[in-house]
Amino acid sequence: MSEELAFGRYQLVMEMARGGMATLYLARLQELAQFEKLLVIKKVHDHLAKEEAFINMFMDEARITALINHTNVASVFDMGEEKGANYLAMEYVHGHNLLEILRSSTRLKGVLTWPLAARIIAEAAAGLHAAHELKSTDGTRLHVVHRDVSPSNILVSYGGQVKVVDFGIALAAQRMTTTTTGTLKGKAAYMSPEQVSNGLVTHQSDIFSLGIVLFESVTGRRLFKGNSAASSVKRVCEAQVPRPRILNPDLPVELEQIILKALASDPADRFATASAFEQALEQVLSSVGMPMGRAQLAGLMDHLFHDLRKVKDKHIRAALEGVTPGAPKKGVAMGSCQTSSSTTVMHLNSAVKSRYRRRHLVPWLARGAGILVVTVMLGFVVLGRGQSSGVRKTRGVAGASMGQPSIMTKPADRFARDATVPVPLVPSKPGAMVAQVTVKVTVLPRKASVVTTFQHVHYRGNTFRMVVPRKRSPEKITIRAPGYRSVSVLFTPTADFERTVTLRRLYRRHRPPMPSATADWVMGIR
């Protein structure tokens, strides 16, 4: 084996991520080449290895993190120094972090329901409580505070397990920052008011940060994110929290009260412990009357990342089977979460994502471009014939001839990179998410240019599919097409709903020709 791949008793398989403080490698035990239990090596950068104060804090906090033994906290197996570099051997979580889940679920509106989001936050709160209550071997409470609770530090595996990560680096970074430079570093949009003002930071600061994550998960909107770090700090200090049910009316009142309590500006008004936060969420989830656990989270992950997981697994297998002498290959990385200097989330790196886009998106883009060109040419032909023969066309839905209508929200308030384009959903697998139902409406005739409106969002196409939360209040789907009578479909999403709708044409009887284009618009004809 190449010495560059050997790192003590570990074999470095591929580079996973590179942050400001450490580099992550996918690794396995060197002496067990066929051992498929993967782990993560987090190696401190060489320039920080010379900082004795930082290394002392890093190793001190690593020893504390290794004492945390909880199912919702990523475990630390080993730590030490090898070839002059300090490292941690950590648990490998095969999945995605909450930030990518939020972004994917924004593009696929309706997949991440509030019960699923509450389940993730409840599991994270349980992991935080285990850290907050950690004691040394002599029974002394260690007062561990994460100080960097954010979506990128909450992982969800493909099997539905929730893990909180980055206790050690987060604490070491905070202590180093306050003792050397006196400035704040980290994600200002997820800090507590006392944290941004250099006040006393306790475990209730983590509760405030987790409340921010819960607010953003159930509303789909950023809470304190500004155009700059300074503006985010200002918003955190003001702690002006809108009522979540204004942004998402489907939220129960009890959940709104929990969110507002966790986001109280005064630490004394928040939950006393992270466990109390968790228990409050458990009570709301029990009121739903439907199971919401690991199986449902696994169904969510499969729904969001089914194809991406296949590419990811293939890339990891290739790296495990094709290790050759030389430096570790670059492979699975943080992807869109590179702002976190020490996250252990395992995502595809830019090379894998580019390969995925080339294989799956480029052919569709090429087909779409060809269809667009043909459509424009046919449009000019039809328009020329209509003008020459005096044929009038019925005015259709507003915006139907101008492409896909957009949602009137600011892209910065959404997690998706392109949140203004609504995307129709595909139905979930049967039984994957009990708290959701599939709605499918097929519109005939096929030649009609159908625009379906659901919850103030417009979708094109003759087949409308949507995954919606199960509830007892009725919903309405409006179907419009130029030259046809509009139809409204009412349904109650208590079970899967499917219907075929046949549109009726509009007939204009005994109407004399209009004398001018202005009259055409007055009569609603163009």
Protein Blocks (a to p, Z undefined) as FASTA:
>chain_A
ZZklpghjbccfbdfbdcfkbccdddddfklmmlcbdcddddddfklmmmmklmmmmmmm
mmmmmmpccfkbccdfbgcdeehiacddddddddddfklmmmmmmmmghklcfklmmmmm
mmmmmmmmmmmmpccfkopaehiafklacfklcccdfkopacdehklmmmmmmmmmmmmn
opaedjfklccfklmnopacdfklmmmmmmmmmmmmmnopafklcfbfklmmmmmmnopa
cdfklmmmmbcfklmmmmmmmmpfblklmcfbfklmmmmmmmmmmmnopacdfklmmmmm
mmmmmmmmmmmmmmmmmmmmmccedddddfddekjmmmpmkbcbdcddfklmmmmmmmmm
mmmmmmmmmmmmmmmmmmmmmmmmmmmnopacddddehklnojadddddfklpmbfblmb
ccddddddehklmmbccdddddddfklccdddeehiacedjbdcddddddfbdcdddddd
ehiacdddddddfbccdddddddddddehiacdfbfklmmmnopZZ
